[in-house]
Amino acid sequence: MIDENLIAPCGMNCSLCVSYQFMKGDLNQKGFHKKYCPGCIPRGLHCLFMGDCCALMRVGSVRFCFGCTNFPCKRLKALDSRYRKKYGMSMIENLTVIREQGLQTFLNQQETKWRCATCGALICCHNGLCLRCDLEKIIQNKKYRKDLKSDDGIA
């Protein structure tokens, strides 16, 4: 079950983030050296992506961006565009579902959409892989090797 505190104000589902999943699985113990992240709200930042440019987010005045009169703002549109192109995920769509259907419906949809068919864990939105089932694939793929302590596999 996805914790509702892992849904950032910008609409990011932090439980799908590679930095959160690496932390949750403590993968640095397996030879990686990736920066861990517990999520925006759990670490008290309200929203990592929007807080530096939005006064409402910076101080936590609204729970979600759709609570702002400028929704969706230019910064959220840019973030949404990048995530749509690179990861097939939309912050604005996420926020629209939350606003129109409620947070619990959104959480249920996320549980289904991002579930690994093999083990049931959540897959990562940033690479489309299950960090339980596909760890070896991550180790072997050059683009993920920068996260390893050594170039020749797990250190």
C-alpha positions, 0 to 999 in steps of 0.5 A: 500500500502506497503511503499518501505522504509519498504523494508530493504536492506537485503530483509526483508519486515518490514511492516510484522514484529511483532514489526512494526505492534505492533507499527503501531497499538499501541498495547501497549495501549492494554496492551502489552509491546512489543518494537516498530520498525518503520523499518530499513530505517525509523529509519536510520539504513540502515539494522538492520540485516546486518549493524553490519557486512557489511560495505556497509550496515552500511553506506548505500552504496547500497540500497539492498544486491544484489548490493554487489559483495558478494551477497548472503554473509554468514550472509544473507544466515544464516538469510535467512535460519532462516526465511525460517525455522521459518517463511516461508519467504526468504530474498534472494527470496525477493531480487531476485524478486526485482532485476529481476522484480523491486521493484514495482512488489515485493511490489504488490506481497507482498500486495497479499501474506500477505493480511488478507482475513478477513479485508485486513490488512497485516498479520505478518510474525513472527506469521502468524496472523492478528493483527487486527482480531487475537488479542484475539488469541494472548492474549490467546496463552501462547507463546504471553503472555510474551508480555502482561503486566499481565498474565491474559489478557489485563491489 
